[in-house]
């Protein structure tokens, strides 16, 4: 299991030879840094499986967020997103 937010280092060879065990550890939440010749080349980390957030939780998270000025938002969007229907050249 991942301790203190530190991913365990494994070598490319360990990944190849022990992939089944590494996958099982990913299932339990462990993360890995893969190294080749001692140099970090990649990260393996479990996917977040609980993506659903209840509406009351979302409302609580945004309760103290600053208000959105819809006029300024629209101006910002108009500045960066063209409404033209002709192709860009």
N, C-alpha and C positions, 0 to 999 in steps of 0.2 A: 504494500500500500504506500502511496505517496506520503512522505513525511516532510513537514515544514516547507512544502512547495518546491522541493528539489527533485529534479528528474534524475533517475539513475543512468549512468553512462554504460552503454553496451557497445561492443565492437561489431563491425559489419559481419564478421565471422559468427559471433554469438547470435545475431539476428537471423542469419541463414540457418545455422545448426539448431537453434532453439526456438524457432518461430512459433511453434505450438504453445510452448510455455509462456512466451512473451505475449501472445494473444490472450491467454488466460489471465495474465497479470493486467493487461489493458482492461479486460472486463471488470477487474476489481478496482480500477481507478488509477493504477500506476502509470507513470509517464517515463519516457526514455529519451536520451540523447544518443544518437548513433554516431560512432566515430569510425574513421578510416585512417589507418596509420597514425592514430592518436589525435587526429584533427576532427572536431565535430562537423558533421555534414548534414544532419537532419534531426528532426524531433518526431517522436511517436507519442501521441496522447489520446486518451479515450474521447469519443464523441459525447457531447452532452445529449442525453436521451430524454430528459424532461424539459421539453421546450414549451409546453403549455403553461401559461400563467393565468391564474384565476383573475377575473375582472376586478374584484375588490383589492387584490394585491397590486395590480397595475395602477388602479386609482390611488392607492396609498403611496405608491412610489412617486407619482407625479403631482401629488397634492400640493407640494411646496415648490414646484417648478415655476420659473418666471412665466408671466403671460406672454402669449405670442401676439405681436403686432401684425395683423393680417395684411395691412397695407404695405408694410416694409417687406414682409415675406414675399408678397406678389411682385414688388419692385425688384427684389433680389432674383427671383425666378425669371422674370422678364429679361433681366440683364444677361443671364447665362443660358437661357433656353429660348431658342428661336421658335416662333409660331409660323414661320414661312412654310408654304407647301411645296415650293420649288426645290429641286435638288441642290445641294451645296457643291461648289466646283472647286 
